[in-house]
Amino acid sequence: MYSSPDYQSSQVQPDEFNALRDIFEHMLEESQIVTGSLRAEMLAERLISIYNSGIRDIAMLKEMVKPY
């Protein structure tokens, strides 16, 4: 995985989707956020936003998406 500020593709490949889902589920559990809640929605939006900014490193995504 890598970070690329110039990443132009908006397509998420299946392996990338699976990684995002795993990060999301991990953060829900770690932060005790209920699936389907407003906090879960905000977490998902933040994760996708960070991903779309070009961050692809799993550890960095996890760190950057941590709730406040």
N, C-alpha and C positions, 0 to 999 in steps of 0.2 A: 504494500500500500504506500501511497505517496501523497504529498501536498503539491498542488499545482494551481497557482493563482490564475493562470490563463486557461483553465479547463473549460472548454466550450460545450461539451456534450451534455444534454439534459437527460439523456437516456441512462437508466439505472439497469445494469446487467444483473442477472439472477443471483450471482454470487455476492454482488454488492448489496442487493436488496436483502439477502439473507443476513449479511453482516449488520446492516442497519437495523433490521428486526431484532437481532440478537442483542445489540447495544441497547435498543429501546426497552426490550423486556428486562434486561439486566438492570437498567436504571430505574425502571418501575419498581422492581423488587427491592433494590438497594435503598431507594428513597421512600419506600412504602407508599407509592402513588397508586391509586385505584384505576384500573383500566377503564377507559371511557369517561373519566373525569376531566374537568377543565384543565387541571394540572397535567394530566397525561397528554391532552391535546397540545398544550403549550410546550411540553417536552418534545413531542413529535415534530412540531413546527420548528423548534430550535435545532433539533438534530438535522432535519432536512436542510435548513438554512445554512448550517455550518458545512454540511456535505456539499451543497451547491456552491459554496464559496471556494471549493477546491480541496478541502481537507479530506484525505483518504486514509490516513493512518488511524487504525482502530484505537490505539491507546490515546491518541490526541483527541479523537472524536469523543471518547468516553470522558476524558478530562474536561473538555470544553462544554459538554452538554450537561454537566452536573448541575442540579438545581442549586439555587442560592442558599 
